[in-house]
Amino acid sequence: MPSLNDMWMFDRLCQLLYPRDCSEKRFTQDSPILAEVWMAFAEVKEFERVDILLNPDFKSGPGQLAAELRKRGLKTAEHQLAYNESHVVVRVQLEELLTAVLPLSDWWQRIAASIDGPQIVHDAVSGRTEQPNRQKRRKQPEAFSDLSYLAKVVREIMVMRKPTRGSKSRTILDPLIENWLSQALELRPPLLFQVSLNRRASPSIFRSRETIKADAATRVFGIKCDQIAWAVVDTGIDARHPAFLASNGSSRVARSFDFTRLRILLNAEDQSVDGVFSHLAPEKYQAIQVQVTQRLLAGLQIDWDLILPCLEIPHDFGPTQTTPTGSVVTKKSPTGAHRILRRQMTTALTLQGSWEQTGM
């Protein structure tokens, strides 16, 4: 269990993120960095990375945002930078969040455009309110207030971090924070809208059939399924299991995909595949990887037809045929598996197994 001191420090951070100086509690903030991200950085060690999701600005796209992050140094295998049609995912340290990610937001660009010199940053971080810079701050009160708020949040997080939790003084932290924020004062068109935490997904099977209205569909409509391609998201399906065999002995599972490979493939700098794509001939994988890397570095959208061979699990590969965290497509898909991928598996469907036995 966390100590009383830990709980007290987390409460201080919560009060910074959600001010309570008004009649009603406030559960929103102006910063593009959501509270869950700040909390995650407070819980990890000093140089540990946090996996974050970046939502691009409406005038830009995920490919353009990812390309800019690479230019800013977030391009090593440790960063695991990748993107899809809607978001960018990357693992960053606190310093990288402040110097490489946050400056791409419209919120920060409004601050940077109002800051008149490094002395204002120094005053905001140190909390100074006396002359001679009071007149300058009056011209930009919102920017100065936002900058002071950001410095307080970052300082609180750095104090809370293990293993030096609570042992760092402002004389050590403030110059470091000031240096980070001063590095980020460049002016540029915004590309970033919001930063959230890339949370781990957990399975949920309680009353799943009712949740997706499958029971209502069977009662209300006369459904014929012979022309439907079913997409099943599962933690492990054996395509050659008797439950999925057709009457002629062939499998009713047309194609299987393992999406745990996707982030490795879409990280242009991570070449440590460690046999993940060993079902492909080396020259074929290398050819695909070259084309994928070229598209990623250019900020282009994902070509699903190009990468599907890397995600597919052949049904004649290995003693069993399971998909660790992927999908199985049954029947022939008239629209192609990439269409299902583009929908990001937002619809869950039920696949019925056949347990017919002969000779009974």
Sequence and secondary structure as in RCSB ss.txt:
>XXXX:A:sequence
MPSLNDMWMFDRLCQLLYPRDCSEKRFTQDSPILAEVWMAFAEVKEFERVDILLNPDFKSGPGQLAAELRKRGLK
TAEHQLAYNESHVVVRVQLEELLTAVLPLSDWWQRIAASIDGPQIVHDAVSGRTEQPNRQKRRKQPEAFSDLSYL
AKVVREIMVMRKPTRGSKSRTILDPLIENWLSQALELRPPLLFQVSLNRRASPSIFRSRETIKADAATRVFGIKC
DQIAWAVVDTGIDARHPAFLASNGSSRVARSFDFTRLRILLNAEDQSVDGVFSHLAPEKYQAIQVQVTQRLLAGL
QIDWDLILPCLEIPHDFGPTQTTPTGSVVTKKSPTGAHRILRRQMTTALTLQGSWEQTGM
>XXXX:A:secstr
   HHHHHHHHHHHHHHS   SSS     SSSB HHHHHHHHHSBTT  EEEEEEE TTS HHHHHHHHHHTT  
STTT  EE SS EEEEE HHHIIIIIGGGBHHHHHHHHH  SHHHHHHHHHT   TTSHHHHHHSHHHHHHHHHH
HHHHHHHHHH BSSTT   HHHHHHHHHHHHHHT       EEEEEE        TTHHHHTTHHHHHHHS    
TT  EEEEES   TTSGGGB TTSSBSEEEEEEGGGHHHHH TT    TTTTTTS HHHHHHHHHHHHHHHHTT 
   HHHHHHHHB  TTSSSS   TTEEEEES  SS HHHHHHTTT S          S  
